[in-house]
Amino acid sequence: MKQVEYIIAGAGASGLTLAYLLSANKDIKKSILLIDRDDKTTNDRTWCFWEKEDNLFEHLVHKTWPNVVFKGTGFSETFDVSPYQYKLIRGIDFYAFMKKTLLADDRVTWIKDEIKHINADGIVETSSETYQGEYVFDSTFDHATLKNSKSTTLLQHFKGYVIETQTKAFDPNSATYMDFTIAQEGDCRFGYILPFSENKALVEYTLFNQELLEDAIYTDRLERYIEGLGIQEYEIIEEEYGVIPMTDYDFKIKESDRVINIGIKGGFAKPSTGYTFLRGQHILQQMVKNLSTGKDPLVDLPYQQSKFKKYDATLLSVLASKKFTGDQIFTGMFQKAGAKKFFKFLDEQTSLKEDIKIMATAPLLDFGGAFLKSLMK
C-alpha cells in the first residue's frame, strides 16, 4: 500500500480546483495524488454562472453576456443584468489549464485509474493499486445515494448542441436563461441558449423532473426546439449531456477523520439550482487556508445559511408537486422581481425583506405550506 499525504478522488470541478489551490499555496509541503478514470481530453461540459467580480479562473472565461433573456408563455423580456455578468468556462479549457499547471508541480501526481472503494481510514483502492492518505478529499458522488432517502430530489438533465448556422440566428450579447415556450409535457422543461456569435451558439433542452429520458427523446426535443427557433440548416460542432441533482438531501462534508467529501457529495451544490462552480471555490479556498495554517480543514467554512436551505427546500417541494408549472413559478419571479433581484436571491445575498418580496411572486398558499414543512425537517 502506497502512502500519500493528500489524495483527491475525482478530477471534476471541485477536485481540480482543490488540487490547484493546494498547488498554488507554497506553504503546503504535502504530496498530492489526483485520481480520475477519465483523461480529460474532451470538451464534455461547460460551467456557467453569474457574478459581479472576477473569480479564481477569470482568465479561462470563454464568453460573457451582459443581458439575460427570459421567455414564458405569457411574459418575455431581455434584462440588462449589470453589475452582474453571465459567464461561461469551457471544460476543455479548464482541463488544459489544470494539466499544464498541476503537472509542472513536483508535489502533484495525476493518474488515470478507476476508484473502486474509499474507506474511513483514508484507504483508496483503485483498479491497479491501493493508497492511504493523511486526508482523502472525495468527490465521487453516486446518484443512487438519493434514491432511498426521504429528501425531495429533482434531476436537472439536459442535452445540448454547439451549432453553427449559415445565417445570423443569435444575439451574441444575450443569453437565454429560460425559454418556456416549448411543450412542457407534464414537467418543467425549457430551452437554454448561449450565443458565441451571431451564427454560433450552445443550445440546450433542459428538464427538471425525476426521470431521465432515452437519448433519442432528448435528441428529438432538442432538434425540435432548434427548428422552432427558425433554424433550418446548421452544423453540430459539439454535443453535451449532463445530469445534476437538485435536492434538499442532508449531505455531510465530514465522512470520517481522514475522509472529507467535496463537490456535490460534500453539499457544495445549491439545492434549488445544482450550481456548484463558484460555491465550491469559496468553500475550498477556506479549506486550503485552514490546511496551510495547521487548522482543522473544516473550520469556518462558508456553509449555506439555514434560511436559504429552507427556501431551496420549499421551491423543490413546489416544483416536485407539479401543482404549478415551472413556467408559472419562474415567470412570476422574473416578471415581478426582475433578473438582477432573482440572481441576488439565488446568490443568497438578499435581506429578509427582499426574500419576502421574491417569495411573494410565487403561489403563496402552496409556497407557504411547503415552507412550513421545510421547517419541520
SULSULBEL-V91792 format. One record per residue. N is the residue number from 1. RES is the residue in one letter. OMEGA is omega in whole degrees, 0 to 359 (999 if undefined). Layout:
n = {N | N}
res = {RES | RES}
omega = {OMEGA | OMEGA}
This chain:
n = {1 | 2 | 3 | 4 | 5 | 6 | 7 | 8 | 9 | 10 | 11 | 12 | 13 | 14 | 15 | 16 | 17 | 18 | 19 | 20 | 21 | 22 | 23 | 24 | 25 | 26 | 27 | 28 | 29 | 30 | 31 | 32 | 33 | 34 | 35 | 36 | 37 | 38 | 39 | 40 | 41 | 42 | 43 | 44 | 45 | 46 | 47 | 48 | 49 | 50 | 51 | 52 | 53 | 54 | 55 | 56 | 57 | 58 | 59 | 60 | 61 | 62 | 63 | 64 | 65 | 66 | 67 | 68 | 69 | 70 | 71 | 72 | 73 | 74 | 75 | 76 | 77 | 78 | 79 | 80 | 81 | 82 | 83 | 84 | 85 | 86 | 87 | 88 | 89 | 90 | 91 | 92 | 93 | 94 | 95 | 96 | 97 | 98 | 99 | 100 | 101 | 102 | 103 | 104 | 105 | 106 | 107 | 108 | 109 | 110 | 111 | 112 | 113 | 114 | 115 | 116 | 117 | 118 | 119 | 120 | 121 | 122 | 123 | 124 | 125 | 126 | 127 | 128 | 129 | 130 | 131 | 132 | 133 | 134 | 135 | 136 | 137 | 138 | 139 | 140 | 141 | 142 | 143 | 144 | 145 | 146 | 147 | 148 | 149 | 150 | 151 | 152 | 153 | 154 | 155 | 156 | 157 | 158 | 159 | 160 | 161 | 162 | 163 | 164 | 165 | 166 | 167 | 168 | 169 | 170 | 171 | 172 | 173 | 174 | 175 | 176 | 177 | 178 | 179 | 180 | 181 | 182 | 183 | 184 | 185 | 186 | 187 | 188 | 189 | 190 | 191 | 192 | 193 | 194 | 195 | 196 | 197 | 198 | 199 | 200 | 201 | 202 | 203 | 204 | 205 | 206 | 207 | 208 | 209 | 210 | 211 | 212 | 213 | 214 | 215 | 216 | 217 | 218 | 219 | 220 | 221 | 222 | 223 | 224 | 225 | 226 | 227 | 228 | 229 | 230 | 231 | 232 | 233 | 234 | 235 | 236 | 237 | 238 | 239 | 240 | 241 | 242 | 243 | 244 | 245 | 246 | 247 | 248 | 249 | 250 | 251 | 252 | 253 | 254 | 255 | 256 | 257 | 258 | 259 | 260 | 261 | 262 | 263 | 264 | 265 | 266 | 267 | 268 | 269 | 270 | 271 | 272 | 273 | 274 | 275 | 276 | 277 | 278 | 279 | 280 | 281 | 282 | 283 | 284 | 285 | 286 | 287 | 288 | 289 | 290 | 291 | 292 | 293 | 294 | 295 | 296 | 297 | 298 | 299 | 300 | 301 | 302 | 303 | 304 | 305 | 306 | 307 | 308 | 309 | 310 | 311 | 312 | 313 | 314 | 315 | 316 | 317 | 318 | 319 | 320 | 321 | 322 | 323 | 324 | 325 | 326 | 327 | 328 | 329 | 330 | 331 | 332 | 333 | 334 | 335 | 336 | 337 | 338 | 339 | 340 | 341 | 342 | 343 | 344 | 345 | 346 | 347 | 348 | 349 | 350 | 351 | 352 | 353 | 354 | 355 | 356 | 357 | 358 | 359 | 360 | 361 | 362 | 363 | 364 | 365 | 366 | 367 | 368 | 369 | 370 | 371 | 372 | 373 | 374 | 375 | 376 | 377}
res = {M | K | Q | V | E | Y | I | I | A | G | A | G | A | S | G | L | T | L | A | Y | L | L | S | A | N | K | D | I | K | K | S | I | L | L | I | D | R | D | D | K | T | T | N | D | R | T | W | C | F | W | E | K | E | D | N | L | F | E | H | L | V | H | K | T | W | P | N | V | V | F | K | G | T | G | F | S | E | T | F | D | V | S | P | Y | Q | Y | K | L | I | R | G | I | D | F | Y | A | F | M | K | K | T | L | L | A | D | D | R | V | T | W | I | K | D | E | I | K | H | I | N | A | D | G | I | V | E | T | S | S | E | T | Y | Q | G | E | Y | V | F | D | S | T | F | D | H | A | T | L | K | N | S | K | S | T | T | L | L | Q | H | F | K | G | Y | V | I | E | T | Q | T | K | A | F | D | P | N | S | A | T | Y | M | D | F | T | I | A | Q | E | G | D | C | R | F | G | Y | I | L | P | F | S | E | N | K | A | L | V | E | Y | T | L | F | N | Q | E | L | L | E | D | A | I | Y | T | D | R | L | E | R | Y | I | E | G | L | G | I | Q | E | Y | E | I | I | E | E | E | Y | G | V | I | P | M | T | D | Y | D | F | K | I | K | E | S | D | R | V | I | N | I | G | I | K | G | G | F | A | K | P | S | T | G | Y | T | F | L | R | G | Q | H | I | L | Q | Q | M | V | K | N | L | S | T | G | K | D | P | L | V | D | L | P | Y | Q | Q | S | K | F | K | K | Y | D | A | T | L | L | S | V | L | A | S | K | K | F | T | G | D | Q | I | F | T | G | M | F | Q | K | A | G | A | K | K | F | F | K | F | L | D | E | Q | T | S | L | K | E | D | I | K | I | M | A | T | A | P | L | L | D | F | G | G | A | F | L | K | S | L | M | K}
omega = {182 | 180 | 177 | 184 | 178 | 176 | 177 | 183 | 181 | 182 | 170 | 183 | 183 | 179 | 180 | 177 | 178 | 179 | 180 | 181 | 177 | 180 | 182 | 181 | 185 | 176 | 180 | 184 | 185 | 172 | 186 | 178 | 179 | 184 | 175 | 181 | 184 | 181 | 173 | 181 | 181 | 177 | 190 | 181 | 171 | 174 | 181 | 184 | 174 | 177 | 179 | 184 | 174 | 177 | 184 | 183 | 182 | 181 | 179 | 181 | 184 | 182 | 173 | 178 | 178 | 183 | 177 | 181 | 170 | 178 | 172 | 181 | 180 | 183 | 178 | 180 | 172 | 184 | 166 | 187 | 176 | 12 | 175 | 165 | 174 | 190 | 178 | 171 | 180 | 180 | 184 | 178 | 178 | 181 | 182 | 178 | 181 | 179 | 180 | 184 | 187 | 182 | 175 | 182 | 182 | 179 | 189 | 170 | 182 | 182 | 174 | 182 | 180 | 177 | 183 | 184 | 174 | 179 | 188 | 180 | 179 | 178 | 181 | 178 | 176 | 180 | 187 | 187 | 173 | 182 | 170 | 182 | 170 | 170 | 170 | 178 | 193 | 177 | 185 | 184 | 177 | 182 | 180 | 178 | 187 | 191 | 184 | 179 | 179 | 182 | 171 | 184 | 168 | 175 | 170 | 183 | 190 | 169 | 181 | 172 | 160 | 184 | 175 | 183 | 180 | 180 | 179 | 184 | 188 | 172 | 185 | 179 | 186 | 175 | 176 | 186 | 177 | 176 | 184 | 182 | 176 | 179 | 184 | 176 | 177 | 181 | 169 | 183 | 180 | 174 | 185 | 186 | 177 | 183 | 174 | 177 | 181 | 181 | 176 | 183 | 165 | 179 | 183 | 171 | 190 | 177 | 165 | 173 | 186 | 182 | 175 | 181 | 168 | 183 | 181 | 180 | 175 | 182 | 180 | 182 | 178 | 182 | 172 | 180 | 179 | 178 | 179 | 176 | 181 | 181 | 183 | 183 | 180 | 176 | 177 | 182 | 181 | 174 | 180 | 176 | 180 | 175 | 181 | 178 | 171 | 192 | 172 | 176 | 183 | 179 | 176 | 181 | 179 | 178 | 176 | 180 | 184 | 182 | 180 | 178 | 178 | 181 | 179 | 182 | 179 | 180 | 181 | 185 | 174 | 187 | 187 | 180 | 186 | 181 | 186 | 195 | 181 | 179 | 179 | 178 | 184 | 180 | 184 | 177 | 178 | 179 | 180 | 175 | 178 | 181 | 183 | 181 | 176 | 180 | 169 | 184 | 184 | 181 | 172 | 177 | 182 | 179 | 178 | 177 | 183 | 185 | 180 | 172 | 181 | 177 | 180 | 179 | 179 | 181 | 178 | 181 | 181 | 177 | 182 | 181 | 181 | 175 | 177 | 180 | 173 | 177 | 181 | 185 | 186 | 175 | 178 | 181 | 182 | 183 | 186 | 183 | 182 | 186 | 183 | 178 | 178 | 179 | 179 | 179 | 180 | 175 | 179 | 179 | 184 | 175 | 178 | 179 | 179 | 178 | 182 | 179 | 179 | 183 | 181 | 178 | 183 | 179 | 192 | 186 | 182 | 177 | 179 | 179 | 179 | 179 | 178 | 177 | 181 | 179 | 183 | 182 | 999}
